[in-house]
Each structure stands twice: as structure tokens, then as C-alpha cells.
Amino acid sequence: MFEAIALGIVQGITEFFPVSSTAHLILIPWFFHWSGEVNTLIFDVALHAGTLSALLICFYNDWLHMFLRDRKTLLFILVATIPAGLAGVVFKDLVENQLRSPLIIACSTVAFAVLMLVAERYGKRNSDRASFKDWVFIGIAQAIALIPGVSRSGITITAGLFRNLTRESAAKFSFLLSTPVIGGAALLEGRKLFKTPGDYHLDTFAIGFLASFVSGLFAIKFLLRFLRKHPLNIFAYYRFLLAAVIVVTWATTSLPR
């Protein structure tokens, strides 16, 4: 239960902070030698369902407005979701079996931290409205987030900055765009849980779901306020530190002595 709560809180925060939730859900069990259900993809899906619920609660009015009055923006979001959906289907096995190693996570963590700093330096941040081209550009960037360590929010907010959106607007558009992707992934993988519920400890899944939901609510509201006045730099520096910890831990545990 402690592990489920801890991972739920980590998921809720890192899903929306631009530091990669997937990387943290892989690395924390690796660091602390946690095993069992909390170190499985199906448990990750339960945690993502919690953050999906947080997104739906926080942006309920936006989705309602789009369904009732702004169908054009809704269409833009659905079109922009296609690249990530296709990438998820085509590269599913590669991502699950080949790209979850600590060194790959360390490399992608550093590479996209640098990209965040570049976007902060050169983005004009003078627009709070996204055109169709902006949505598609951010949607293509979201597909890259399948690589652990990239961060879905990190790459999409960065893409928004490159399209000259304000930080807060880029974050909001990032969260709206991630909703159908997270929902689709949760439904796709969650079928296993509903087909054979007796194979899992559902109380553990419920605790993880609740922890990620509550922490996700706080993370969304905090980040939107934070980005009104502050750049992404602190998250980039955290990513550098995380990569260093990964490499040192890997070297001390994996290299021959």
C-alpha cells in the first residue's frame, strides 16, 4: 500500500510537471528494488487513469465549451492527437521492451532538458491562442513523448513555446491535448484489468488511482500558476540532476567491480 501511494503521488506530480512520469515510474521501483504489481504496466495504467480524472475535473468547462460551442478547436485537438495515437500503435512493443532502460532515460532526460532551455531563450511568448498549425506541431511533438524520459507535458509545452505561445497557454493546450491520448491508452491497456480482475489486488490499484488523482489536481493548478511568472529552467536543471543520479546509480550497480 505504501508503494502504491508513493507511486500514485509521483505519477500525479510528474505527469504534469515537465520531468517525465514514465521515467519516474520506471526508475523508482528500480532504485528501491520494488517488485510485484506496482512495477507493472497495468499498474501504470491505473495511475494514468487517476491523472486523466484530474484533467477532466480541471478542464471540465473547457471541454463542455468545445463540445457545445467551439467544435473547430475540438476538431483541431482530435487531429493533433493522431500522430501520438499512430506512434503508440506502431512502436508499442519497441517502447515497452527496448526503451525502458535507465541509460536511455538518462539520455532523453538530458536532451530534452536542453531543448526546453532553448525554447525558453528563443520563444517569443506573445500569443495565447493556438492555430491549426500550432495544434498539429504540438501533436507531432507529443508522439515523441513515447520515449521514456522525454515527458509528454515537457515536449508539448516546449513545442508551444517554439510556436510563440505564452507559457501558461502552452501548458493548458498541452493538458487538453494529452487528455484523449491518456484516455485512449488507459482504455486500451485497462482491458486486461477488466477481463481478469481476480488476477490483481484491486485495493492496491484503487489506492494508486486515488493518490495520483489528488496529487494530479494540485500539480495542474500549481503549474499553471507557476508558469505565469516563471520559466521552465528549474525543471530543466532538475532533469540534469536526475540524469546524473541515474548514471551514477547504474554505474555502481551494473558495472563489474
Steps between C-alpha positions, in 0.01 A plus 500: 500500500785739582657434161166555325445832679856616433484415131155656472629829640804485273277436197264783588784751526727384218222448245451876492839633605732480195727232648351174355261288703592184309865543590419541869264200505776288350785641708350507849430122513849452349664721765318341795475144362120500510339212315161343451189678374630852567775440245272398211361681199142427606559679833645795307173510304300521825715795607451668163125455540530702821675788324251477213221553753686804637522644147128451440413669828733798447403563137136395515378846394744514207385164365135591551555828313672319212226239468221758506646812338854457370497185290784635284747489791370155592572385145849652518571302818373174352713545186805593709451180704545279195886502491529380861229238445669361190843502667357318800361221282804467271773525764320342799725193526817703445410745776396231748792263441797700370478860619445461875867468595647753748768622258246576225293689756807696611587597142149611408467686830810708422423552130155640559614708797732679257211542256289658777772755571531582130123552474506728803778706347363540148121470535325838476211402731265761354190295417232329708306350207602192302442469126445171320871491408590554867279209610648268236857601589435435869322173414800373302724592792271306734571181304868527600393475865465122456873489570543470879671807642363743241186608695171554324439835671865599456517443125156649429557811712839540333337465157248766600781737596665443162165603347517822708221410742515634854615249760159473668320460166752239384443305823122518469507387137742224601258371763199517266689315228619230739148415618391284201843331483504406868135393478563281197804335657315438825209335319728293278715361779225501762313226315733247662391617844130473416536160328671329793448716813565199723864497389570835670475658846237760414543683833860576405388633163227710664745657747744583218218647290380721786850621586575595139162672464539722807866587439420560131238761591752692707773464237286642218390804698849565635673476163255734325558762771875444502540547125328838505816651650779243480689323218550126454866523601460344845347189343785478248756519784310229688518281190880545486523398866271201446710380205818526709341293780387239248844465343680481838251243634525294182881510510519390863251216461563371148867538417735217603713567807 
